Amino acid sequence: MSRTTEPPRRTLREAVDDRVVDATLIGLAGAVGLISVISQVNDAVPGYAWIRYADWATGVLGALALWWRRRFPVVLGVVLAVASAFSETVAPAAIVALFTVAVHRSTRATVAVCAISLAALTGYQLQWPETAVPPMTVFVIIGLGNLAIVAWGLSVRSRRALVAALRERAAAAEVEALLRTEHAAREAREALAREMHDVLGHRLSLLSVHAGALAYSRDAPAEDRARAAEVVRENAHRALQDLREVIGVLRAPVGELPLPGVENIPELIDEARQAGTPVELRDEAGVTTEDRHLPETQGRTLYRLVQEGLTNVRKHAPGTPVVVRVTGRPDDQVTAEVVNAPPTGPSSRPDGSGTGLRGLGERARLVGGQLDHGPTDSGGWRVRLRLPWPS
């Protein structure tokens, strides 16, 4: 399953909240402009009243233009800043536009709009000087006011960016957790498939050999036929028992029911001999007799190698001599190989799917080992496994 993270979509409630804020700001800008208008009613110079009317109209248009402040913040900020050089009533809307640029656009754009706003307000003061306050004080107030608006907007933008980053991180963590869960489930299925193949493949191959012998020995004495039937029954019982053990290990807490290891290799060889496969064990490393300790994971992997090798011999080269050889030393590596002689007759089974060898290769890679297999110079077949042997 694949998942991708997408930016969170705005909900209807968030969109409505934004419009409520916009309407509120329009109302505030208009109210501040109205207060300015009321304070200037008696200051109109006869013959120049149209200037005041134009100022008021500009303020109203500037306040209404704030409705589009989120879509065109920079353009609106520049236009209102320039207009504030000639209109006093548009100044509140210009301040809101500057704040919007600081929140929604880059720092470079914010600095540019702020500079234009400072220049425009300075130009207005030069045209209409304030006589009650020293000019330098007015310029300082204008500069500090603009800087305060910009700082406030940048703070809001940083907070929103932090919240968005935390949301993205949480979404990514959720996706990662889902992927880890899926990966763990897939590994568990693959481990179960390997165990089922190794266990049942070995037992069923023994059943096939003995059942075949029973089918071709119809003229044999009743005692021999009964003995062969008993072997078939015993191996069928062991197959069920092995299957229960595998399922029990999967259900039980870790380590409660150990799987067979390297010390059980002699039992595998005895079963193969009873099935008519001549097998010679050459344990030069002394791991099957517990003379030297081999870690549990490595031991279980060696066991599966011998099991898979003997199973393949029974399938494809029944009755041929087999040599199981184990070499190595601690602090280095341990090597196990199953080598069979060239087959003397046709294979008892068609070519397999290679699932067992692939699973064995996966086991080897999990513990840092290497598996290789192929024909020998004499025409037989070799399966070799190399594993690290920590002390």
C-alpha positions as CSV (number, residue, x, y, z in Angstrom):
1,M,0.0,0.0,0.0
2,S,1.4,3.4,-0.9
3,R,0.4,6.6,0.8
4,T,1.4,10.2,0.0
5,T,1.1,13.2,2.3
6,E,-0.9,16.2,0.9
7,P,-1.3,19.7,2.3
8,P,-4.3,19.9,4.5
9,R,-7.3,21.3,2.8
10,R,-9.1,24.3,4.2
11,T,-12.4,23.4,5.8
12,L,-15.6,25.4,5.4
13,R,-15.3,26.7,8.9
14,E,-11.8,28.0,8.3
15,A,-13.0,29.8,5.1
16,V,-15.9,31.3,6.9
17,D,-13.7,32.5,9.8
18,D,-11.3,34.1,7.3
19,R,-14.2,36.0,5.7
20,V,-15.4,37.1,9.1
21,V,-12.0,38.5,9.9
22,D,-11.9,40.3,6.5
23,A,-15.3,41.9,7.2
24,T,-14.2,42.9,10.6
25,L,-11.0,44.5,9.3
26,I,-13.0,46.3,6.6
27,G,-15.3,47.7,9.3
28,L,-12.4,48.8,11.5
29,A,-10.6,50.5,8.7
30,G,-13.8,52.2,7.7
31,A,-14.5,53.3,11.3
32,V,-11.0,54.7,11.8
33,G,-11.4,56.6,8.5
34,L,-14.8,57.8,9.6
35,I,-13.3,59.2,12.8
36,S,-10.7,61.0,10.7
37,V,-13.5,62.4,8.5
38,I,-15.5,63.7,11.4
39,S,-12.4,65.4,12.9
40,Q,-11.8,67.1,9.6
41,V,-15.3,68.4,8.8
42,N,-14.5,71.9,10.1
43,D,-11.1,72.0,8.6
44,A,-12.2,72.1,4.9
45,V,-10.8,75.1,3.0
46,P,-13.5,76.9,1.0
47,G,-13.1,76.1,-2.6
48,Y,-11.1,72.9,-1.9
49,A,-13.8,70.7,-0.3
50,W,-13.5,68.3,-3.3
51,I,-10.1,67.3,-1.9
52,R,-11.7,66.1,1.3
53,Y,-14.4,64.3,-0.6
54,A,-11.8,62.5,-2.7
55,D,-9.9,61.6,0.4
56,W,-13.0,60.1,2.0
57,A,-13.8,58.2,-1.2
58,T,-10.3,56.8,-1.4
59,G,-10.6,55.7,2.2
60,V,-13.9,53.9,1.5
61,L,-12.5,52.2,-1.6
62,G,-9.3,51.2,0.3
63,A,-11.4,49.6,3.1
64,L,-13.5,47.7,0.6
65,A,-10.4,46.5,-1.3
66,L,-9.3,44.6,1.8
67,W,-11.8,41.9,0.8
68,W,-9.1,40.8,-1.7
69,R,-6.1,41.1,0.6
70,R,-5.5,37.4,0.8
71,R,-5.5,36.9,-3.0
72,F,-3.4,39.9,-4.0
73,P,-1.6,41.0,-0.9
74,V,1.5,42.6,-2.5
75,V,-0.4,44.5,-5.2
76,L,-3.0,45.7,-2.7
77,G,-0.2,46.7,-0.3
78,V,1.6,48.8,-2.9
79,V,-1.5,50.5,-4.2
80,L,-2.8,51.4,-0.7
81,A,0.7,52.5,0.4
82,V,1.0,54.9,-2.6
83,A,-2.6,56.1,-2.0
84,S,-1.7,56.9,1.6
85,A,0.7,59.6,0.3
86,F,-2.4,61.6,-0.7
87,S,-5.2,60.3,1.5
88,E,-5.3,60.2,5.2
89,T,-8.4,58.1,5.5
90,V,-6.8,55.2,3.5
91,A,-4.0,54.9,6.0
92,P,-5.8,52.3,8.2
93,A,-6.4,50.1,5.1
94,A,-2.8,50.5,4.1
95,I,-1.7,49.3,7.5
96,V,-3.9,46.2,7.3
97,A,-2.5,45.5,3.8
98,L,1.1,45.8,5.1
99,F,0.3,43.3,7.9
100,T,-1.2,40.9,5.3
101,V,1.9,41.0,3.2
102,A,4.1,40.2,6.3
103,V,1.9,37.2,7.1
104,H,1.4,35.7,3.6
105,R,4.4,36.7,1.5
106,S,8.2,36.6,1.7
107,T,10.4,38.8,3.9
108,R,11.8,40.5,0.8
109,A,8.3,41.5,-0.4
110,T,7.4,42.7,3.1
111,V,10.5,44.9,3.3
112,A,9.7,46.4,-0.1
113,V,6.0,47.2,0.7
114,C,7.1,48.6,4.1
115,A,9.6,50.9,2.5
116,I,7.0,52.2,0.0
117,S,4.6,52.7,3.0
118,L,7.2,54.7,4.9
119,A,8.0,56.8,1.9
120,A,4.3,57.5,1.2
121,L,3.5,58.4,4.8
122,T,6.5,60.6,4.9
123,G,5.4,62.3,1.7
124,Y,1.9,62.9,3.2
125,Q,3.5,64.5,6.3
126,L,5.5,66.8,4.1
127,Q,2.4,67.9,2.2
128,W,0.3,68.2,5.3
129,P,2.7,68.9,8.2
130,E,1.4,68.4,11.7
131,T,1.9,71.7,13.6
132,A,1.2,70.4,17.1
133,V,3.9,67.8,17.0
134,P,7.6,68.2,15.9
135,P,8.2,66.7,12.5
136,M,10.9,64.4,13.7
137,T,8.6,62.9,16.3
138,V,6.0,62.3,13.6
139,F,8.6,60.5,11.4
140,V,9.7,58.3,14.4
141,I,6.2,57.4,15.2
142,I,5.4,56.5,11.6
143,G,8.6,54.4,11.4
144,L,8.1,52.5,14.6
145,G,4.4,51.9,13.8
146,N,5.3,50.4,10.5
147,L,8.1,48.2,12.0
148,A,5.7,47.1,14.7
149,I,3.1,46.0,12.1
150,V,5.8,44.2,10.1
151,A,7.1,42.4,13.3
152,W,3.6,41.4,14.3
153,G,2.9,40.0,10.8
154,L,6.2,38.1,10.7
155,S,5.5,36.6,14.1
156,V,2.1,35.4,12.9
157,R,3.7,33.9,9.8
158,S,6.4,32.1,11.8
159,R,3.8,30.6,14.1
160,R,1.6,29.4,11.2
161,A,4.7,27.9,9.5
162,L,5.6,26.1,12.8
163,V,2.0,24.7,13.1
164,A,2.1,23.6,9.4
165,A,5.4,21.9,9.9
166,L,4.2,20.1,13.0
167,R,1.1,18.9,11.1
168,E,3.2,17.7,8.2
169,R,5.5,15.9,10.6
170,A,2.6,14.3,12.4
171,A,1.1,13.2,9.1
172,A,4.5,11.8,7.9
173,A,4.9,10.0,11.3
174,E,1.5,8.4,10.8
175,V,2.3,7.3,7.3
176,E,5.7,5.9,8.5
177,A,4.0,4.0,11.3
178,L,1.5,2.5,8.8
179,L,4.4,1.5,6.5
180,R,6.3,0.0,9.4
181,T,3.2,-2.0,10.4
182,E,2.7,-3.2,6.8
183,H,6.4,-4.1,6.6
184,A,6.3,-6.1,9.8
185,A,3.2,-7.9,8.7
186,R,4.8,-8.7,5.3
187,E,7.9,-10.0,7.1
188,A,5.8,-12.1,9.4
189,R,4.0,-13.6,6.4
190,E,7.3,-14.3,4.6
191,A,8.7,-15.9,7.8
192,L,5.6,-18.1,8.1
193,A,5.9,-19.1,4.5
194,R,9.5,-20.1,4.9
195,E,8.9,-22.1,8.0
196,M,5.9,-23.9,6.4
197,H,7.9,-24.6,3.3
198,D,10.9,-25.9,5.2
199,V,9.0,-28.1,7.6
200,L,6.2,-29.5,5.4
201,G,8.5,-29.8,2.3
202,H,10.9,-32.0,4.3
203,R,8.1,-34.2,5.8
204,L,6.1,-34.5,2.6
205,S,9.2,-35.5,0.6
206,L,9.7,-38.3,3.1
207,L,6.1,-39.3,2.7
208,S,6.4,-39.3,-1.0
209,V,9.4,-41.6,-0.9
210,H,7.9,-44.1,1.4
211,A,4.5,-44.0,-0.3
212,G,6.1,-44.6,-3.6
213,A,8.1,-47.5,-2.2
214,L,4.8,-48.9,-0.8
215,A,3.1,-48.6,-4.1
216,Y,5.8,-50.5,-6.0
217,S,6.2,-53.3,-3.4
218,R,2.8,-55.0,-3.9
219,D,4.6,-58.3,-4.1
220,A,6.7,-57.7,-1.0
221,P,6.0,-59.7,2.2
222,A,3.2,-58.4,4.3
223,E,5.7,-57.6,7.1
224,D,7.6,-55.3,4.8
225,R,4.5,-53.6,3.6
226,A,3.3,-53.1,7.1
227,R,6.6,-51.6,8.1
228,A,6.5,-49.2,5.1
229,A,3.0,-48.2,6.0
230,E,4.1,-47.6,9.6
231,V,6.8,-45.3,8.3
232,V,4.3,-43.4,6.2
233,R,2.0,-43.0,9.2
234,E,4.8,-41.9,11.5
235,N,6.0,-39.2,9.0
236,A,2.5,-38.0,8.5
237,H,2.1,-37.7,12.3
238,R,5.5,-35.9,12.5
239,A,4.4,-33.5,9.8
240,L,1.3,-32.5,11.8
241,Q,3.4,-32.2,14.9
242,D,5.9,-30.0,13.1
243,L,3.1,-27.8,11.8
244,R,1.7,-27.4,15.3
245,E,5.1,-26.4,16.6
246,V,5.5,-23.8,13.9
247,I,2.1,-22.3,14.7
248,G,2.8,-22.6,18.4
249,V,6.0,-20.6,18.0
250,L,4.1,-17.9,16.1
251,R,1.5,-17.6,18.8
252,A,3.7,-18.0,21.8
253,P,5.9,-15.3,23.4
254,V,9.3,-15.0,21.9
255,G,11.7,-17.8,22.9
256,E,9.0,-19.9,24.6
257,L,9.0,-22.8,22.0
258,P,12.4,-23.1,20.3
259,L,12.6,-24.3,16.7
260,P,15.0,-27.1,15.8
261,G,18.7,-26.1,15.5
262,V,22.1,-27.4,14.6
263,E,22.0,-30.1,17.2
264,N,19.0,-31.7,15.4
265,I,20.9,-32.2,12.1
266,P,21.8,-35.8,13.0
267,E,18.1,-36.6,13.3
268,L,17.6,-35.2,9.8
269,I,20.3,-37.4,8.5
270,D,18.9,-40.5,10.2
271,E,15.5,-39.9,8.7
272,A,17.1,-39.5,5.2
273,R,19.0,-42.8,5.7
274,Q,15.8,-44.5,6.7
275,A,14.2,-43.2,3.5
276,G,16.9,-44.8,1.4
277,T,19.3,-41.8,0.9
278,P,22.9,-42.7,1.9
279,V,24.1,-39.6,3.8
280,E,27.5,-39.0,5.4
281,L,28.0,-36.3,8.0
282,R,31.4,-34.6,8.3
283,D,31.1,-32.2,11.1
284,E,34.7,-30.8,11.2
285,A,33.5,-27.8,13.2
286,G,32.0,-29.9,15.9
287,V,28.8,-27.9,16.1
288,T,26.3,-30.8,15.8
289,T,27.8,-32.5,18.8
290,E,27.7,-29.3,20.9
291,D,31.5,-29.4,21.3
292,R,31.4,-25.7,20.1
293,H,28.6,-23.3,20.7
294,L,26.9,-21.8,17.7
295,P,24.4,-18.9,18.1
296,E,20.8,-20.0,17.9
297,T,20.0,-18.0,14.7
298,Q,23.0,-19.4,12.9
299,G,22.3,-22.9,14.1
300,R,18.7,-22.8,13.0
301,T,19.8,-21.5,9.5
302,L,22.3,-24.4,9.2
303,Y,19.5,-26.8,10.1
304,R,17.3,-25.4,7.4
305,L,20.1,-25.7,4.9
306,V,20.6,-29.4,5.5
307,Q,16.8,-29.9,5.6
308,E,16.4,-28.1,2.2
309,G,19.4,-29.9,0.7
310,L,18.2,-33.4,1.6
311,T,14.7,-32.6,0.5
312,N,15.9,-31.5,-2.9
313,V,18.0,-34.7,-3.2
314,R,15.0,-36.8,-2.6
315,K,13.0,-34.9,-5.2
316,H,15.6,-34.6,-8.0
317,A,18.2,-37.3,-7.3
318,P,16.7,-40.0,-5.1
319,G,19.0,-42.6,-3.8
320,T,22.2,-40.8,-4.7
321,P,25.0,-40.5,-2.0
322,V,25.0,-37.2,-0.1
323,V,27.8,-35.6,1.9
324,V,26.9,-33.0,4.6
325,R,30.0,-31.1,5.6
326,V,30.3,-28.4,8.3
327,T,33.6,-26.4,8.7
328,G,34.6,-23.2,10.4
329,R,35.8,-21.7,13.7
330,P,34.5,-19.1,16.1
331,D,35.3,-15.4,15.5
332,D,35.4,-16.2,11.8
333,Q,32.6,-18.0,9.9
334,V,30.9,-21.4,9.7
335,T,30.3,-23.1,6.3
336,A,27.9,-25.9,5.6
337,E,27.3,-27.6,2.3
338,V,25.2,-30.4,1.1
339,V,26.7,-32.2,-2.0
340,N,25.1,-35.1,-3.8
341,A,26.5,-37.3,-6.5
342,P,25.2,-37.3,-10.1
343,P,21.7,-38.8,-10.3
344,T,21.6,-42.4,-11.6
345,G,18.1,-42.2,-13.0
346,P,15.3,-39.7,-13.9
347,S,14.2,-37.2,-11.3
348,S,11.2,-38.3,-9.2
349,R,9.8,-34.7,-9.4
350,P,9.7,-32.1,-12.1
351,D,11.9,-29.0,-11.6
352,G,10.8,-27.1,-8.6
353,S,10.0,-23.4,-8.2
354,G,13.1,-22.6,-6.2
355,T,11.0,-21.2,-3.4
356,G,13.0,-23.2,-0.8
357,L,16.4,-21.9,-2.0
358,R,15.1,-18.3,-2.2
359,G,13.8,-18.5,1.3
360,L,17.1,-20.0,2.5
361,G,18.9,-17.1,0.8
362,E,16.7,-14.6,2.6
363,R,17.5,-16.3,5.9
364,A,21.2,-16.1,5.1
365,R,21.0,-12.4,4.3
366,L,19.2,-11.6,7.5
367,V,22.1,-12.9,9.6
368,G,24.8,-11.5,7.3
369,G,25.5,-14.8,5.4
370,Q,25.7,-15.9,1.8
371,L,24.1,-18.8,0.0
372,D,25.3,-20.3,-3.3
373,H,24.3,-23.4,-5.2
374,G,25.0,-25.0,-8.5
375,P,26.3,-28.1,-10.2
376,T,29.6,-29.8,-9.3
377,D,32.4,-30.8,-11.7
378,S,31.3,-34.4,-11.4
379,G,27.7,-33.6,-12.4
380,G,26.2,-33.6,-8.9
381,W,24.7,-30.6,-7.1
382,R,26.1,-28.4,-4.2
383,V,24.3,-26.1,-1.9
384,R,26.7,-24.1,0.3
385,L,26.0,-21.6,3.1
386,R,28.4,-19.3,4.8
387,L,27.5,-17.6,8.0
388,P,29.4,-15.4,10.5
389,W,30.3,-17.2,13.7
390,P,30.6,-14.7,16.5
391,S,32.4,-16.0,19.7
